[in-house]
């Protein structure tokens, strides 16, 4: 069996630290995409792969904004909030 060091051993820290910031970054990407779709709904669409009308852009933008907010909230709760310690039962 090969004796290959783990990621934690190679980096000297847990990759979980990087993952928790990546979760928040992706939530901001979804928020930004949703805001851009909402804002660009009034502008004429270019010759893209999928051409959406203004109503479809606003609906899709709203979905991305809601999803980004939910993802940001859940990511923040899971990774950055202090978890309460359970009381000791004697």
N, C-alpha and C positions, 0 to 999 in steps of 0.2 A: 504494500500500500504506500502511496506517495505521502510524504510528510510536507504538505503544502500549508503555509500559514493562512489563518483565517483573515477576513477583511479587518476585523478588530485588531488583530496582531500586526498587520501591515500598516494600518493607519494610526494605530496608537489610541484610537477612540472608537466609540460605537457608531456605526453608520446610521443608527436611529436618530442621532442629532441632526444629520443632514436630511433625513426623510421628513422630519417634522417641519422643517422650513420649506421643503419642496411642496408639502401639502398646502401650506398657506400661499405659496407662490402660484400654484395651480388654481387655487380659489380666486386669486386676484386676476389671473388670466381669463377665467370664465366671466368674472365681473366686467373686465375691460371689453371682452368680446361682446357681451350683452349690451353694454353702453354704446359701443360702436355700431352695432346693428340697429339699435333704437335711434341713434342720432342720424345714421345714414339712410333711414327709411324714406326721407323726403327727397333724397337725391336719386337721379336715374341710375339704374343698375348698369354695370358694364357688361362685357361679353364674357362673364365668368362661366364656370362649369354648371352651376345651378343658379338660375335667375329667379329671384323671389320678388313678389310685389311688396308694396309698402306695408300692408297689413300683416303679411307673413313675416316680414323682417321684424316688425314690432312684437309679434307673438313670440318668435324665436328669441329675440333679444330679451324679452321678459322672462322666458324660461331660463336662459343663461344667467341672468341677474339673480333670479331666485335660487337657482342651483349653486351659484357662486357664493351667495350669502349663507346658504345652508352648509355648504362644504367648509367655508371659513369658520363658521360657528362650531361645527363638530370637530374640526381640526384643532381649533384653539382649545376647546374643552378637553379633548383627548390628550393634547401634548403640553399645554402651558398652564392649565389651572392646577392649583394645589389640591391634591386629592385628600379628603379628610381621612384621618386615621380612625379605624373602628375602635370603640371603647373596649377596654379590657374587661372581660367577665370573669370574676373570681369564683 
